Amino acid sequence: MVLSDDRNYSQTVSAEALSRLFANLPSKVKCIIFNACHSEEHGRALLPYVDYVIGMNAVVNDATAIKFAEGFYTALFEGMEIETAFQMALFSVQAYNLGVNVPVLLKK
């Protein structure tokens, strides 16, 4: 995974480093979305510290990532639980024929 700042400085971050960060957070994080290609591994590393992680198990194009995020956050805003919001986001992606096999919901 590569993180970048507003000055376009990029830094690779390992799953181990992210795991270390979340292990030391003082408050409980309920859900994280890695809306980036091949991010399932990073998500699995955080499961001991986060109730739900959504990662991508393959390459995800921008249209799919955006439509998935829109569907997921809209469902959460409407009061749906995380697992239901995930299913609604998959439906949003599928409704636009963008494929649904890439996002993966991981649960603690």
N, C-alpha and C positions, 0 to 999 in steps of 0.2 A: 504494500500500500504506500502511496506517495501523498504526502500532505504539502500544500503550498500556501504561502501567505499572500497578502495584497501586493507585495513587491515582486511576485513570481519566484521567490526563493522556494525550492522544493527539497524535501527531505524524505527518504525512504524510512518507513516505520515498520518494524517487525511485529508479528503477532505477540511475541514474548514481551516486547516493550509496551504494547497496548495493555496486555494483561497485567503487567506490573503497575501501570498507571491506575487501572480500575481497581486493583486490589487495595490501593491506598486511598481511594476516595472516601471521604467521611460520610457521605450520604448514599443511599441506595438508588441505583439507576434501574428503572423498570424495563426500558426498551431502547435498543440502538439499531439504527438502520445503516448498513454499509451499502450504499447505492452505487457501487463501483464493481467493475469486472473482477471475477475470481476472489471475492472477499469473504467467502464462506469460511475459509481457514481462520481468518482474523476473528470472525464471529464466534467460532467454536472455542477459541482461546479465552473469550470473555464470559462464557456460560457460567463459570463458578461465581461470577460477580454481578451478573445481569440476568433478570428473569427471562427476557426475550431478546433474541438477536435476529435480524433479518440480513442475510447476506446473499450474494449472487454466486452461483456455482459455475458460471461460465462468463463469456463475454456478454455484456449487456449494452445495447446501443442507447444513445441519448433519448430517443423517443420513448423507448420502453421504460427507462429509468424515470423519466419525467412523469409519464402516465401512471406508473406504479406509485410514485410518491404522492401525486395528486389524489389518487384513489384512497391511499392509506390514510393520509392526513385528513381528508374530507370525512372519512368514516370515523376516525377518532374524534374529530370536532363534533360530529353528530352524536357522540356518546357511546359508540360501539366499543366493545372489548377488543384487545389487541388481536386475538386470533380471528375474530370476525372481520376486523378492519383489514387484516392480511388477505382474507378471502375476497373481500370487496375490491381490494387493489388488484388482485389477480384477474377478477372479472373485468375491471377497467382496462387492463392490458389486453385481455382476450377479445373484448368488444371491438378493439381497434386492430385486431389481427396482428398483434405485435409479439405473440408467443407468451407462454406462461411457465415454461420449465426452468427458467433461470432463477427467479427469487426463491429463497428457501427460508422458512421460519424455523428457528432453532429455539427450543424451550428448555429451561433449566430443569 
